[in-house]
Amino acid sequence: MLVGASDLKSLVRTVRPDLCLLVAALALMCGLCSAAEGAGARTPADSRVVEPVAASDGNHLWFFESASVGDSRRVLVLHNGPFHAPSEAWQASLTEDLPEAVLAVDARLFCFFRGRRTPDGGFINRPVSTLRAESWDRSAHKWDYNPSPRARTVADLPGAGVICGVVADGRDPLVLLAPFRPATDPDGQPAEEAADRPLLKRLRLGQWQDVDLPEDARARAGFYLLPGTRPILLTATDEASECIAWTLEEDDRWTSQPSAIDLDRIAGAALHDGQTFIAMHDAASRRTDVVLLRHGRTYPIVQAVPTGRDLTLVSLRGELALVEATADRGGVRLRAIDVAAGTMGEVTELRRRLRPALEDFSLLILVGALLVAMLLMFLFRPGDPSRVTVQMPRGMQVAEPRRRFVALLIDLLPAAILSSLILRIPLLDVFSLSRLPMRAQHLEDMAPMLLMLVICAAHSTLCELLWGRTLGKVMMDCSVRGIDGRVAPPLAILVRNAMKLIALLVPVLFLFVYLNQYRQSLGDLTARTMVLTTTEDQAPPEAPSDDER
C-alpha cells in the first residue's frame, strides 16, 4: 500500500506534538543516565586521594587530587591564588595521570609526566604540559586558565630515565633526567632499563636545549637538582652522607664544592628569600628536617612532627611552608615555618571550593531544564492534537528564524548591561563563553550570564503581557499571537517564556523552530502560540485594544 506525500505530511503534522515529547523524553533519559553515572562516581566507593605533589611560584600554589572509580581515574589540578581566600582551592584543570614532577614559574604550572613503555621494551617520550593562571576579574577575585580545562602540551622529553629535580633558571624551566637505578626482580634479572646518560635540559622558546654537565658528574650514581639563585646540582660520592654541590653560572659554567648531604634523604627543596631550603626525610623515624643550604654546608632550621605522610616544601606569599595531605583525604594542610625562630608557625587547611556533588553544574542544568520542559509540555499539551487548527491573521506571516534570532540578541543586550551594572563587571565578561551555564565549572562563574538570562526572560514576559511584543520584536516587526490568530492569553505568555528561559539555558532546544512549518519554538509548541510578522505589502498592525485583550 503506497502512501502519498500529502498523507505523510498530514501524519507528521498530527503526531508532531507527541514527537516533540518523545524527543524530550529521550534527551531526559540520556541526561538521567549520565547523572546516574556521575553520581556513581561520587558515591562512598569513590576513592579520592590528595597526592603528595605540589608546586608554588611564591604567589600561586597548585596541588593534585586523584579520584578513581574501578579502573577509571582522573586527576584534578587545584589552585590557590593571591585573590583567593587562604583556605580555598579552586579547580584549575584536569590531567589524565599524576605528574612525576611539577614546577611553578611566573604564574605558570609545568607538569612533567612519566614516559610509557612500548611493547618492545623502549619508552615513549614523556609529555610536558603547562597552564597559566591569568587574572580576568580582579573585582570578583577570579582566575582563568587558557586553554581550560585542559593544559597545553609543550615539547616532549625523552621517556627513559627518572626526573631528579626541576628548577627555574630565571624564567626558563630546567630539568635533570638521570638514569634508572639498577633494580632486580626475584629471578635476579634487571627490572628496569637504564638510560644511556644523565641529561640536563632547559626549555627556551618552546624547545628543549641541552645543557652540558660537568665531566666529573656524568659517571656518578646519584643526582639531585636543587633551586637556588643559580641552579645547584648535587652528585653522589663514595661516602653516603657526602656529595659535591655544583653551581650553574650564567655562562653555563660549573663551579663545585663539597657538601655533607645524604641524597637519599632529600624529599624536596624550595627557594625562599634567595636561599635554598631542603626537606630531609628519615624513613625510619618518619621525621622530616628542614635545613638551610649555604656554601655547601647545611644548617638545621626546624624539625617537623612525624605524620606518616609525604611532605612538600614550598615558598608561598612570603612564608616557607610544608604541604601535606590532610588525614581525611580532603585538601591539604600548610604548616608555616618561622625561619628566624626555627619553629613551626600557623597551620592553614586548603579545601576544595565546591563539594564533589556540585563540581559539574552543566549536567545538573541539563537534567533540570529537560525535566521542567517535559513537565510543562505534559501539563499544557493539547487534548486532541488532530483538532488543533492554526489560523493566520490577515496581512501577517510566520517570522523566519533569523529575524527572531536578531530580536533575541536585541533583548539580551539591555539584560547584559543591567547584569554588568549589578555585579560590577565588564560588559564583555557577561558574554564570555566560560560563563555559559553548560560550560562553567562553578556557580560563581555562571552567575552573570544566569542573571542576564533571568532578566531577559522577565523583560520578555512583562512586555508580551502588556503589548504582545518585546523591544527586539518591535525593532524586527514581530509579535506573539495564539495559534487562533488572536492575542495570546496571559497564561500562554507565562508558559512560553518559562520554556524560553529553559531554551536559553540549553540553547540546543532552539532547534525546535526548524521541526515544524510554523517555526514554533519549544515554548510556542507548549503554549500554542506563534511569532508572526507583517507581510511586505501590508502596514504593521495597530496595537490591540483593551477589548481584544
ZASE-781607 format. One line per 2 residues: number of its first residue (from 1); for each residue x, y, z of C-alpha. Coordinates in steps of 0.001 Angstrom, whole numbers, plus 500000, padded with zeros to 6 digits. Layout:
BEGIN
NUM = X/Y/Z | ...
This chain:
BEGIN
1 = 500000/500000/500000 | 501536/503298/498912
3 = 501260/506455/500985 | 501092/509783/499190
5 = 503220/512793/500085 | 500185/514745/501317
7 = 499150/511889/503577 | 502662/511680/505021
9 = 502722/515420/505724 | 499315/515183/507369
11 = 500540/512312/509538 | 503644/514233/510587
13 = 501581/517315/511493 | 499232/515148/513534
15 = 501905/513402/515595 | 504288/516353/515853
17 = 503438/517261/519493 | 503916/513645/520506
19 = 507158/513567/518521 | 508443/516570/520458
21 = 507524/514888/523726 | 509329/511747/522590
23 = 512492/513682/521692 | 512461/515494/525033
25 = 511884/512193/526851 | 514836/510556/525097
27 = 517058/513528/525907 | 515948/513394/529527
29 = 516682/509677/529715 | 520193/510286/528370
31 = 520682/513064/530901 | 519449/510896/533743
33 = 521774/508078/532683 | 524691/510487/532646
35 = 523621/511865/536015 | 523474/508360/537436
37 = 526923/507669/536082 | 528222/510928/537531
39 = 526512/510248/540838 | 528074/506818/540873
41 = 531444/508498/540546 | 530741/510376/543753
43 = 529492/507553/545933 | 531414/506453/549041
45 = 533145/503890/546830 | 534754/506819/545019
47 = 538359/506885/546181 | 539655/510455/546431
49 = 543279/510962/547412 | 545237/514198/547636
51 = 548561/513325/546071 | 551886/514471/547611
53 = 552721/516690/544634 | 552608/520468/544983
55 = 554329/523476/543464 | 554432/527200/544161
57 = 555981/530191/542408 | 555722/532339/545522
59 = 552222/533687/544797 | 550305/530664/543457
61 = 550025/527161/544877 | 548930/524111/542868
63 = 548325/520602/544171 | 546677/517460/542828
65 = 543716/515324/543867 | 543073/511992/542175
67 = 539659/510328/542072 | 539293/506729/540925
69 = 536257/504515/540439 | 537092/500976/539466
71 = 539648/501117/536665 | 538955/504741/535690
73 = 540930/507598/537163 | 541119/511336/536795
75 = 543400/513858/538425 | 542181/517341/539356
77 = 544592/520270/539460 | 543621/522562/542351
79 = 544829/526141/542675 | 545102/528772/545391
81 = 545998/532232/544088 | 546619/535675/545609
83 = 542952/536689/545226 | 541610/533509/546814
85 = 540795/533031/550474 | 543647/531293/552358
87 = 541524/528188/552895 | 540062/527865/549365
89 = 541317/525732/546486 | 539676/526091/543074
91 = 539707/523538/540292 | 542086/524738/537583
93 = 542455/521830/535181 | 542243/518079/534605
95 = 545032/515654/533795 | 544924/512021/532755
97 = 547601/510953/535223 | 549582/512209/538176
99 = 552742/514014/537018 | 556140/512730/538032
101 = 557337/516260/538800 | 555888/519783/538766
103 = 557333/523275/538615 | 555707/526686/539086
105 = 557277/529695/537360 | 555769/533145/536843
107 = 552106/532111/537452 | 552587/529081/535170
109 = 552496/525422/536172 | 554610/522847/534310
111 = 553665/519167/534663 | 556231/516505/533744
113 = 554621/513096/533199 | 556213/509664/533129
115 = 557357/508062/529918 | 555367/504939/528975
117 = 556985/501693/527916 | 556491/500280/524445
119 = 555870/496558/523757 | 559467/496135/522611
121 = 560836/497443/525927 | 561565/501003/524855
123 = 559990/504237/526046 | 557567/506770/524583
125 = 558614/510372/525157 | 557221/511839/528361
127 = 554708/514663/527725 | 555134/518062/529359
129 = 552077/520290/529728 | 551581/523763/531113
131 = 548734/526002/532231 | 548847/529631/533245
133 = 546778/531473/535831 | 545514/534765/534431
135 = 543520/537317/536385 | 540400/538121/534363
137 = 538146/539529/537078 | 540029/541265/539864
139 = 536857/542655/541429 | 535473/539130/541896
141 = 538921/537664/542651 | 538795/535018/539945
143 = 541475/533290/537906 | 541079/531949/534408
145 = 543080/529317/532554 | 543841/529213/528864
147 = 543106/526764/527486 | 540609/525464/530013
149 = 540042/522993/531494 | 542859/521122/529692
151 = 546501/522079/529967 | 548512/522930/526864
153 = 551167/520440/525780 | 554670/521747/525131
155 = 557745/519964/523769 | 558227/516368/524963
157 = 561171/514946/526886 | 562888/511554/526481
159 = 560886/508813/528180 | 563802/506824/529644
161 = 565311/507743/532978 | 563885/509367/536078
163 = 563431/513058/536881 | 565801/514122/539653
165 = 564648/517692/540070 | 563061/520557/538133
167 = 564021/524149/538898 | 563647/527591/537372
169 = 566674/529122/535658 | 565337/532646/535621
171 = 562003/532142/533828 | 563126/529002/531976
173 = 562404/525511/533375 | 565473/523333/533904
175 = 565010/519570/534331 | 567501/516805/535148
177 = 566913/513325/533718 | 569080/510738/535441
179 = 569500/507024/534615 | 567353/504494/536432
181 = 568992/502961/539424 | 569522/499265/538596
183 = 566939/497020/540211 | 566460/493255/540064
185 = 563393/491076/540076 | 563085/487862/542146
187 = 564883/485946/539384 | 567885/488218/539571
189 = 567266/489828/536180 | 567365/493614/535677
191 = 563905/495009/536293 | 564454/498448/534783
193 = 566194/499644/531684 | 568746/502348/532421
195 = 569026/505495/530364 | 572280/505991/528480
197 = 573466/509023/530463 | 572123/511865/532590
199 = 570578/514757/530679 | 570123/518365/531746
201 = 567673/520289/529555 | 566403/523868/529533
203 = 563089/524909/527969 | 563619/528073/525968
205 = 561337/529463/523250 | 559249/526287/523277
207 = 562217/523983/522626 | 564336/521842/524945
209 = 568012/522769/524777 | 570836/520608/526140
211 = 572988/521971/528962 | 576390/520333/529377
213 = 577016/518586/532685 | 580380/518678/534482
215 = 582736/515959/533266 | 583248/514607/536789
217 = 579474/514385/537368 | 578445/512279/534374
219 = 579601/508949/535838 | 578054/509440/539264
221 = 575335/507113/540562 | 573205/509718/542353
223 = 571913/513097/541233 | 569603/515818/542519
225 = 568816/519272/541120 | 568071/521997/543678
227 = 566650/525520/543237 | 568802/528489/544113
229 = 569761/531938/542927 | 571632/529767/540416
231 = 570614/526088/539920 | 572514/523624/542123
233 = 573377/520066/541035 | 574215/517527/543738
235 = 576190/514431/542733 | 576948/511461/544978
237 = 580381/510424/546168 | 581649/507194/547672
239 = 580563/508431/551121 | 576822/508055/551767
241 = 576447/511336/553660 | 578656/513404/551364
243 = 578211/514819/547866 | 579509/517505/545566
245 = 577475/520662/545012 | 577802/522107/541503
247 = 576504/525622/540771 | 575447/526538/537224
249 = 576715/530024/536466 | 575171/532432/533974
251 = 577528/531380/531159 | 576662/527689/531773
253 = 579975/527085/533571 | 580018/524877/536644
255 = 581692/525612/539967 | 581897/522940/542660
257 = 582422/522482/546375 | 581998/519514/548736
259 = 578823/519242/550768 | 577562/516987/553566
261 = 574132/515974/552248 | 572641/512493/552026
263 = 570937/512426/548617 | 568679/509522/549637
265 = 567038/511673/552346 | 566082/514639/550141
267 = 562279/514929/549982 | 562085/518346/548332
269 = 563547/521820/548196 | 562395/525420/547851
271 = 563939/528808/547147 | 562897/531300/549834
273 = 564258/534841/550186 | 567105/533957/547819
275 = 568205/530970/549931 | 567893/527232/549343
277 = 565982/525182/551916 | 565856/521380/551784
279 = 563378/518960/553378 | 565295/515885/554610
281 = 563113/512844/555329 | 564118/509983/557618
283 = 562270/506811/556594 | 562962/505027/559880
285 = 561574/507687/562209 | 559243/509253/559602
287 = 560681/512599/560642 | 561265/515496/558257
289 = 564011/518025/558955 | 564180/521372/557174
291 = 567731/522628/556666 | 569326/525658/555026
293 = 571977/525057/552363 | 574646/527750/552227
295 = 578093/527463/550660 | 577847/523687/550633
297 = 577027/523406/554346 | 573664/522656/555932
299 = 572166/524457/558925 | 569168/522913/560733
301 = 566090/525142/560832 | 563193/523102/562197
303 = 562161/519516/562800 | 558640/518664/561672
305 = 556331/516446/563707 | 556196/512904/562239
307 = 552894/512452/560403 | 553489/509353/558284
309 = 552581/511315/555134 | 554794/512745/552405
311 = 555598/516437/552692 | 556445/519052/550064
313 = 558438/522185/550838 | 557195/525413/549197
315 = 557588/529157/549496 | 554200/530871/549358
317 = 553464/534568/549769 | 556464/535384/551960
319 = 556369/532229/554077 | 558229/528933/553945
321 = 555763/526084/554474 | 555398/522311/554386
323 = 552462/520959/552353 | 550887/517673/553424
325 = 547626/515860/552689 | 545070/516024/555485
327 = 544123/512896/557382 | 540573/512760/555957
329 = 541868/512986/552358 | 540148/516270/551720
331 = 542515/519065/550709 | 545967/519843/552056
333 = 547447/521381/555171 | 550086/524121/555071
335 = 552459/524215/558060 | 554187/527585/558097
337 = 557847/527691/559187 | 559312/530606/561129
339 = 562836/530552/559723 | 564206/533167/562136
341 = 562845/531468/565274 | 563287/527908/563997
343 = 559743/526912/564913 | 556587/525725/563195
345 = 554046/528502/562720 | 550339/528558/561899
347 = 548548/525717/560136 | 546192/526509/557226
349 = 543918/523918/555641 | 543060/524269/551962
351 = 539913/522532/550786 | 538076/522407/547515
353 = 535820/525396/546948 | 532849/523206/545967
355 = 531501/519916/547214 | 532174/516984/544853
357 = 528452/516689/544039 | 528423/520279/542758
359 = 531613/520242/540715 | 529774/519831/537405
361 = 526834/522223/537034 | 526324/521562/533332
363 = 524846/518120/533984 | 522529/519416/536716
365 = 521307/522245/534492 | 520724/519893/531555
367 = 518713/517373/533559 | 516766/520029/535457
369 = 515918/522010/532315 | 514716/518949/530427
371 = 512671/517798/533412 | 510887/521160/533729
373 = 510365/521291/529952 | 508722/517866/529935
375 = 506542/518805/532893 | 505276/521975/531183
377 = 504662/520146/527904 | 502722/517447/529737
379 = 500556/519911/531675 | 499726/522166/528711
381 = 499628/519660/525883 | 496511/519804/523668
383 = 493799/517270/524490 | 493387/516171/520884
385 = 496275/517256/518613 | 494274/516352/515468
387 = 491723/519091/516277 | 494294/521847/516749
389 = 493930/524311/513880 | 496118/527240/513002
391 = 494578/530499/511771 | 496842/533095/510214
393 = 495669/536732/510720 | 495161/538776/507586
395 = 498309/540610/506479 | 500655/538563/508660
397 = 503012/535652/508102 | 505324/533429/510150
399 = 508521/535201/511244 | 511618/533499/509885
401 = 514143/532171/512462 | 516905/534644/511603
403 = 514574/537581/512302 | 513664/536068/515673
405 = 517357/535435/516454 | 518226/539106/515884
407 = 515268/540123/518063 | 516588/537826/520832
409 = 520043/539416/520649 | 518462/542864/520953
411 = 516529/541709/524032 | 519697/540237/525584
413 = 521703/543454/525284 | 519797/545538/527911
415 = 519736/542495/530198 | 523515/542140/529819
417 = 524073/545827/530582 | 521904/545621/533698
419 = 523666/542436/534804 | 527026/544131/534316
421 = 525961/547099/536439 | 524533/544933/539221
423 = 527598/542695/539508 | 530076/545466/538650
425 = 531923/543541/535973 | 532848/544491/532388
427 = 530071/544026/529843 | 532151/541701/527656
429 = 532717/539360/530625 | 528969/538712/530780
431 = 529113/537202/527275 | 532286/535175/527927
433 = 531968/531564/526748 | 533455/530391/530052
435 = 530292/531708/531765 | 527864/529589/529753
437 = 525745/527534/532193 | 526517/524398/530179
439 = 530265/525037/530408 | 531090/526902/533649
441 = 532546/524807/536453 | 531424/526948/539387
443 = 528187/528709/540270 | 530043/531995/540748
445 = 531391/531775/537200 | 527962/531422/535599
447 = 526195/533954/537839 | 526484/536948/535411
449 = 525032/535018/532479 | 522325/533438/534634
451 = 521310/536890/535840 | 521245/538153/532248
453 = 519001/535283/531112 | 516606/535744/534033
455 = 516360/539491/533345 | 515757/538803/529646
457 = 513003/536270/530433 | 511370/538696/532891
459 = 511501/541523/530339 | 510001/539289/527650
461 = 507181/538171/529938 | 506241/541694/531040
463 = 506405/543236/527569 | 504447/540425/525900
465 = 501775/540600/528594 | 501355/544362/528059
467 = 501989/544839/524337 | 502401/541365/522821
469 = 505986/542110/521783 | 509386/542827/523321
471 = 511856/545570/522424 | 513629/543260/519997
473 = 510357/542139/518401 | 509287/545752/517939
475 = 512532/546568/516136 | 512247/543421/513998
477 = 508491/543854/513396 | 507424/540677/515189
479 = 504631/539900/517632 | 503373/536911/519629
481 = 499919/535549/518743 | 497960/532470/519656
483 = 497524/529755/517049 | 493961/531001/516574
485 = 495332/534331/515355 | 494204/536308/518398
487 = 496278/537968/521113 | 497944/535281/523239
489 = 496328/534881/526692 | 498399/535685/529807
491 = 498804/532012/530793 | 500209/531194/527371
493 = 502681/534082/527674 | 503857/532820/531073
495 = 504283/529249/529836 | 506007/530399/526648
497 = 508613/532480/528495 | 509223/529777/531091
499 = 510146/527473/528218 | 512172/530300/526660
501 = 514296/530523/529813 | 514896/526771/529640
503 = 515929/527082/525987 | 518333/529889/526911
505 = 519950/527581/529470 | 520126/524729/526925
507 = 520499/526548/523556 | 520208/523344/521519
509 = 516464/523399/522282 | 516090/526396/519944
511 = 516483/523936/517062 | 512818/523016/517559
513 = 511890/526017/515355 | 513089/524008/512332
515 = 510909/520981/513115 | 507558/522474/512062
517 = 506183/524592/509267 | 505034/527411/511545
519 = 508548/527831/513019 | 507285/527350/516556
521 = 509877/527074/519299 | 509528/524622/522162
523 = 507769/527367/524146 | 505400/528097/521258
525 = 504518/524422/520919 | 503793/524170/524645
527 = 501816/527428/524936 | 500207/527079/521471
529 = 501490/530421/520242 | 503266/531721/517136
531 = 505655/534558/516341 | 504353/536497/513329
533 = 505454/539431/511234 | 503610/541613/508745
535 = 503816/540801/505070 | 505837/543154/502895
537 = 502744/544621/501196 | 500897/545336/504425
539 = 501410/548022/507029 | 502263/546979/510584
541 = 499156/546114/512601 | 497949/548527/515209
543 = 498362/547721/518860 | 495490/545559/520148
545 = 492792/547368/522085 | 491789/546559/525631
547 = 488693/544717/524362 | 490857/542356/522318
549 = 492894/541580/525373
